[in-house]
Amino acid sequence: MPRISSQRFYLSFLVSVSFFGLFLVTLPAISPLQIQQDFQWRKPLVGSVFGLVCFLGIIAVFFPSYCSTIFQVDSIENRDHAVLAKGDKAFHKTATILGLQIIHGHHPSCEGFTAHEFQFGGRTFCTACIGLLLGALLSIFGTTGYFYLGWNIGGNIGLFLLLGVSSISLGLFQYMFFDIQWRVFRLLLNSLFVFGAFLVIAGIDAAVNSLVLDFFVIFLSIFWLLTRIFLSKHIHKEICQTCNFKCQVYKNET
């Protein structure tokens, strides 16, 4: 019981900080800040850092084993992660491209995870991961246009921030209050979750022109993603705890 309570407190803390961050990024739309740091290299630098974060996210989609232990919900309990890592790998669906073995599916093939994966071309893909991948690609496209090609969002700052905050909020809500069983919606929400981060940083940059605030939003974007990963793993754990199949990864954990 203490372990479960500490996990819930940890998740509650992550969610609280995430939504407080979302509230902060709406302030420039409500009351524009008078900060001007429009250095010549500011936008290329911010675009490079945010683009790098998106690129690393794409790599993580296909090679989750290298960073999976970082995102264990139970890491605060100083537990042995080797068992969980071994259990997760048992469900990996892989393909070899240019000599590299990439992972495109990683959920157990049982009823509880039916909506978490989809079939295409005879292969099984993780719905959420593909959604995150598409969102990252869209974000890189948007980053290139706004930070390098000089796209002007003009009077759409408020709209960018509203759509960005809404997309990120929906991405978190899907794991907090309901587990969507429609694959298309799961894929769409995860795509919007990542693309929403680009909308927010573009809106903040256009509204405030501040290098410090831009990097603050990038930090928040990483924090939002980590929160989403922890919530997702918590949902997976709950599914396995109510499952009667022997393949359960989390069944014997309390």
The 8 nearest C-alpha neighbors of each residue, nearest first, counted from 0:
[[1, 3, 2, 4, 253, 5, 6, 7],
 [2, 0, 4, 3, 5, 6, 253, 7],
 [1, 3, 5, 0, 4, 6, 253, 76],
 [4, 2, 6, 0, 5, 1, 7, 253],
 [3, 5, 1, 7, 2, 6, 8, 0],
 [4, 6, 8, 2, 7, 3, 9, 1],
 [7, 5, 9, 3, 4, 8, 10, 2],
 [6, 8, 10, 4, 9, 5, 11, 3],
 [7, 9, 11, 5, 6, 10, 12, 4],
 [10, 8, 6, 12, 7, 11, 5, 13],
 [9, 11, 7, 13, 12, 8, 14, 6],
 [12, 10, 8, 14, 9, 13, 7, 15],
 [11, 13, 9, 15, 10, 14, 8, 16],
 [14, 12, 10, 16, 11, 15, 226, 17],
 [13, 15, 17, 11, 12, 16, 10, 18],
 [16, 14, 12, 18, 17, 13, 11, 19],
 [15, 17, 19, 13, 14, 18, 20, 12],
 [18, 16, 14, 20, 15, 19, 223, 13],
 [19, 17, 21, 20, 15, 16, 22, 14],
 [18, 20, 16, 22, 21, 17, 15, 23],
 [21, 19, 23, 17, 18, 22, 16, 24],
 [22, 20, 18, 24, 19, 23, 164, 17],
 [21, 23, 19, 20, 25, 24, 18, 26],
 [24, 22, 20, 21, 25, 26, 19, 27],
 [23, 25, 21, 26, 22, 20, 27, 203],
 [24, 26, 22, 23, 28, 27, 160, 29],
 [25, 27, 29, 28, 24, 23, 30, 22],
 [28, 26, 31, 30, 29, 25, 32, 206],
 [29, 27, 157, 26, 25, 30, 31, 156],
 [30, 28, 26, 27, 31, 25, 157, 32],
 [29, 31, 27, 26, 28, 32, 25, 33],
 [32, 30, 27, 28, 29, 33, 206, 26],
 [33, 31, 34, 27, 207, 30, 206, 26],
 [32, 34, 31, 35, 207, 206, 208, 27],
 [35, 33, 207, 32, 209, 36, 208, 31],
 [34, 36, 208, 37, 209, 207, 33, 38],
 [37, 35, 209, 208, 38, 210, 34, 41],
 [36, 38, 208, 35, 39, 41, 209, 210],
 [39, 37, 41, 40, 36, 42, 210, 208],
 [38, 40, 41, 37, 42, 43, 36, 44],
 [39, 41, 38, 43, 42, 44, 37, 45],
 [42, 40, 38, 44, 43, 39, 45, 210],
 [41, 43, 45, 146, 44, 40, 46, 147],
 [44, 42, 46, 45, 40, 41, 146, 47],
 [45, 43, 47, 41, 42, 46, 40, 48],
 [46, 44, 42, 48, 47, 43, 49, 41],
 [45, 47, 43, 49, 146, 44, 48, 50],
 [48, 46, 50, 44, 45, 49, 43, 51],
 [47, 49, 51, 45, 50, 46, 44, 52],
 [48, 50, 52, 46, 51, 47, 45, 53],
 [49, 51, 53, 47, 52, 48, 139, 46],
 [50, 52, 54, 48, 49, 53, 47, 55],
 [51, 53, 49, 55, 50, 54, 56, 48],
 [54, 52, 56, 50, 135, 51, 55, 57],
 [53, 55, 51, 57, 56, 52, 50, 58],
 [56, 54, 58, 52, 57, 53, 51, 59],
 [57, 55, 53, 59, 54, 58, 52, 60],
 [56, 58, 54, 60, 55, 59, 132, 53],
 [57, 59, 55, 60, 56, 61, 62, 54],
 [58, 60, 62, 56, 63, 57, 61, 55],
 [61, 59, 57, 58, 62, 63, 128, 56],
 [60, 62, 102, 101, 59, 58, 63, 103],
 [61, 63, 59, 64, 60, 101, 58, 102],
 [64, 62, 59, 65, 67, 66, 60, 61],
 [65, 63, 67, 66, 62, 68, 84, 88],
 [66, 64, 63, 67, 62, 68, 59, 69],
 [65, 67, 64, 69, 68, 63, 70, 59],
 [68, 66, 64, 69, 70, 63, 65, 71],
 [67, 69, 70, 71, 66, 80, 84, 65],
 [70, 68, 67, 66, 71, 74, 72, 65],
 [69, 71, 68, 67, 72, 229, 228, 66],
 [70, 72, 73, 74, 68, 69, 67, 229],
 [73, 71, 74, 229, 70, 232, 233, 6],
 [72, 74, 71, 75, 76, 6, 78, 77],
 [73, 75, 76, 71, 77, 72, 78, 70],
 [74, 76, 73, 77, 72, 78, 6, 5],
 [75, 77, 74, 78, 73, 2, 5, 6],
 [78, 76, 75, 74, 79, 73, 80, 71],
 [77, 79, 76, 80, 74, 73, 75, 81],
 [78, 80, 81, 82, 77, 83, 74, 76],
 [81, 79, 83, 82, 78, 84, 68, 71],
 [80, 82, 84, 83, 79, 85, 86, 68],
 [83, 81, 85, 80, 84, 86, 79, 248],
 [84, 82, 86, 80, 85, 81, 87, 248],
 [83, 85, 81, 87, 86, 82, 80, 88],
 [86, 84, 82, 88, 83, 87, 81, 89],
 [87, 85, 83, 89, 84, 88, 248, 82],
 [86, 88, 84, 89, 85, 90, 83, 105],
 [87, 89, 91, 85, 90, 86, 84, 105],
 [88, 90, 86, 87, 91, 85, 105, 107],
 [91, 89, 105, 88, 107, 106, 87, 92],
 [92, 90, 105, 88, 104, 89, 93, 102],
 [93, 91, 104, 102, 103, 105, 90, 123],
 [94, 92, 102, 101, 103, 91, 100, 95],
 [93, 95, 101, 100, 96, 102, 92, 103],
 [94, 96, 100, 99, 98, 101, 97, 93],
 [97, 95, 99, 98, 100, 94, 101, 93],
 [98, 96, 99, 95, 100, 94, 101, 93],
 [97, 99, 96, 95, 100, 101, 94, 93],
 [100, 98, 96, 95, 97, 101, 94, 62],
 [99, 101, 95, 94, 93, 96, 98, 102],
 [100, 102, 61, 93, 94, 62, 99, 95],
 [101, 103, 93, 61, 92, 104, 62, 91],
 [104, 102, 124, 92, 93, 125, 61, 101],
 [105, 103, 124, 125, 92, 91, 102, 123],
 [104, 106, 91, 90, 92, 125, 107, 103],
 [105, 107, 90, 104, 108, 112, 91, 115],
 [108, 106, 90, 109, 112, 105, 246, 247],
 [109, 107, 106, 112, 110, 113, 90, 111],
 [110, 108, 111, 107, 112, 113, 244, 106],
 [109, 111, 113, 112, 108, 114, 107, 242],
 [110, 112, 109, 113, 238, 242, 239, 114],
 [113, 111, 115, 110, 114, 109, 106, 107],
 [112, 114, 110, 115, 111, 116, 109, 108],
 [113, 115, 180, 182, 112, 116, 181, 117],
 [116, 114, 112, 126, 113, 125, 127, 182],
 [117, 115, 125, 126, 124, 114, 113, 123],
 [118, 116, 124, 123, 126, 125, 119, 115],
 [117, 119, 123, 122, 124, 121, 120, 116],
 [120, 118, 122, 121, 123, 117, 124, 116],
 [119, 121, 122, 118, 123, 124, 117, 94],
 [120, 122, 119, 118, 123, 124, 117, 92],
 [123, 121, 119, 120, 118, 124, 92, 117],
 [122, 124, 118, 117, 104, 116, 119, 92],
 [125, 123, 104, 103, 116, 117, 126, 118],
 [124, 126, 116, 104, 128, 127, 115, 103],
 [125, 127, 116, 186, 129, 115, 128, 124],
 [126, 128, 130, 186, 129, 125, 189, 131],
 [129, 127, 131, 130, 125, 126, 60, 132],
 [128, 130, 132, 131, 126, 127, 125, 133],
 [129, 131, 186, 190, 189, 127, 133, 128],
 [130, 132, 128, 134, 190, 189, 129, 133],
 [133, 131, 129, 135, 130, 134, 57, 128],
 [134, 132, 136, 130, 135, 131, 190, 137],
 [133, 135, 190, 194, 193, 131, 137, 132],
 [136, 134, 138, 132, 53, 133, 137, 193],
 [135, 137, 133, 139, 138, 134, 140, 132],
 [138, 136, 140, 134, 135, 139, 141, 133],
 [137, 139, 135, 141, 194, 140, 136, 197],
 [140, 138, 142, 136, 141, 137, 50, 143],
 [139, 141, 137, 143, 138, 142, 136, 144],
 [140, 142, 138, 144, 143, 139, 145, 137],
 [143, 141, 139, 145, 144, 140, 146, 138],
 [142, 144, 147, 140, 141, 146, 145, 139],
 [145, 143, 148, 141, 142, 150, 147, 146],
 [144, 146, 150, 149, 142, 143, 147, 148],
 [145, 147, 42, 46, 142, 143, 43, 144],
 [148, 146, 143, 149, 144, 145, 43, 42],
 [149, 147, 144, 150, 145, 146, 143, 142],
 [148, 150, 145, 147, 151, 146, 144, 143],
 [149, 151, 145, 144, 148, 152, 146, 147],
 [150, 152, 153, 149, 145, 205, 154, 155],
 [153, 151, 155, 154, 150, 156, 205, 202],
 [154, 152, 151, 155, 156, 205, 150, 206],
 [153, 155, 156, 152, 157, 158, 151, 205],
 [156, 154, 158, 152, 153, 157, 159, 202],
 [157, 155, 202, 159, 158, 154, 160, 152],
 [156, 158, 28, 160, 159, 155, 161, 202],
 [159, 157, 161, 155, 156, 160, 162, 202],
 [160, 158, 156, 198, 162, 202, 157, 161],
 [159, 161, 199, 163, 157, 158, 202, 162],
 [162, 160, 158, 164, 163, 159, 165, 157],
 [161, 163, 165, 159, 160, 164, 166, 158],
 [164, 162, 195, 198, 160, 199, 166, 165],
 [163, 165, 167, 161, 166, 162, 160, 168],
 [166, 164, 168, 162, 163, 167, 161, 169],
 [167, 165, 163, 192, 195, 169, 191, 168],
 [166, 168, 192, 170, 164, 169, 165, 195],
 [169, 167, 165, 171, 170, 166, 172, 164],
 [170, 168, 172, 166, 171, 167, 165, 173],
 [169, 171, 167, 192, 168, 188, 172, 173],
 [172, 170, 168, 169, 173, 174, 227, 175],
 [173, 171, 175, 169, 174, 170, 176, 168],
 [174, 172, 177, 171, 175, 170, 178, 176],
 [175, 173, 172, 171, 176, 230, 177, 178],
 [174, 176, 172, 173, 177, 171, 230, 178],
 [177, 175, 172, 174, 173, 178, 171, 179],
 [178, 176, 173, 179, 174, 175, 172, 180],
 [177, 179, 173, 174, 180, 176, 234, 175],
 [180, 178, 181, 177, 185, 173, 184, 182],
 [179, 181, 114, 182, 178, 185, 115, 113],
 [182, 180, 184, 183, 179, 114, 185, 186],
 [181, 183, 185, 114, 184, 186, 180, 126],
 [182, 184, 186, 185, 181, 187, 126, 188],
 [185, 183, 187, 186, 181, 182, 188, 179],
 [186, 184, 182, 188, 187, 183, 189, 127],
 [185, 187, 130, 183, 189, 184, 126, 127],
 [188, 186, 184, 190, 185, 189, 183, 191],
 [189, 187, 191, 185, 190, 170, 186, 184],
 [188, 190, 130, 192, 131, 186, 191, 187],
 [191, 189, 134, 130, 131, 187, 192, 188],
 [192, 190, 194, 188, 166, 189, 193, 195],
 [191, 193, 167, 189, 170, 195, 166, 190],
 [194, 192, 134, 195, 196, 191, 190, 135],
 [193, 195, 191, 134, 138, 197, 196, 192],
 [194, 196, 163, 198, 192, 166, 193, 197],
 [195, 197, 199, 194, 193, 198, 220, 163],
 [196, 198, 194, 200, 195, 199, 138, 201],
 [199, 197, 163, 195, 159, 201, 196, 200],
 [200, 198, 160, 163, 202, 196, 197, 201],
 [199, 201, 203, 197, 202, 198, 204, 216],
 [202, 200, 204, 198, 199, 203, 197, 205],
 [201, 203, 156, 199, 205, 200, 159, 204],
 [204, 202, 200, 206, 205, 201, 207, 199],
 [203, 205, 208, 201, 202, 206, 207, 200],
 [204, 206, 202, 203, 207, 208, 201, 156],
 [207, 205, 203, 204, 202, 208, 27, 156],
 [206, 208, 209, 204, 34, 205, 203, 32],
 [209, 207, 204, 35, 36, 37, 205, 206],
 [208, 210, 36, 212, 211, 207, 35, 213],
 [209, 211, 213, 212, 41, 214, 36, 208],
 [210, 212, 214, 209, 213, 215, 216, 36],
 [213, 211, 215, 209, 214, 210, 216, 203],
 [214, 212, 210, 216, 215, 211, 209, 204],
 [215, 213, 217, 216, 211, 212, 218, 210],
 [214, 216, 212, 218, 213, 217, 211, 219],
 [215, 217, 219, 213, 218, 214, 220, 200],
 [218, 216, 214, 220, 219, 215, 213, 49],
 [219, 217, 215, 221, 216, 220, 214, 222],
 [218, 220, 222, 216, 217, 221, 223, 215],
 [221, 219, 217, 223, 222, 218, 196, 216],
 [220, 222, 224, 218, 219, 223, 225, 217],
 [221, 223, 219, 225, 220, 224, 226, 218],
 [224, 222, 220, 226, 221, 225, 17, 219],
 [223, 225, 227, 221, 226, 222, 228, 220],
 [226, 224, 228, 222, 227, 223, 221, 229],
 [227, 225, 223, 229, 224, 228, 13, 222],
 [226, 228, 224, 230, 225, 229, 171, 231],
 [229, 227, 231, 225, 226, 230, 232, 224],
 [228, 230, 226, 232, 231, 227, 72, 233],
 [231, 229, 233, 227, 228, 232, 174, 226],
 [230, 232, 228, 234, 233, 229, 227, 174],
 [233, 231, 235, 229, 234, 230, 236, 228],
 [232, 234, 230, 236, 231, 235, 229, 237],
 [235, 233, 237, 231, 232, 236, 238, 230],
 [236, 234, 232, 238, 233, 237, 239, 231],
 [235, 237, 233, 239, 234, 238, 249, 240],
 [236, 238, 240, 234, 235, 239, 233, 241],
 [239, 237, 235, 236, 241, 240, 111, 234],
 [240, 238, 242, 236, 241, 237, 247, 250],
 [239, 241, 250, 237, 238, 242, 236, 249],
 [242, 240, 239, 238, 237, 243, 250, 236],
 [241, 243, 239, 240, 244, 238, 247, 111],
 [244, 242, 245, 241, 247, 239, 240, 250],
 [243, 245, 246, 242, 247, 109, 239, 250],
 [246, 244, 247, 243, 242, 250, 248, 239],
 [245, 247, 244, 248, 107, 86, 243, 239],
 [248, 246, 250, 245, 239, 249, 244, 242],
 [249, 247, 86, 250, 246, 83, 239, 87],
 [248, 250, 252, 236, 251, 247, 239, 240],
 [251, 249, 240, 247, 252, 239, 248, 242],
 [250, 252, 249, 253, 240, 248, 247, 239],
 [253, 251, 249, 250, 240, 248, 236, 3],
 [252, 251, 3, 2, 0, 250, 249, 240]]
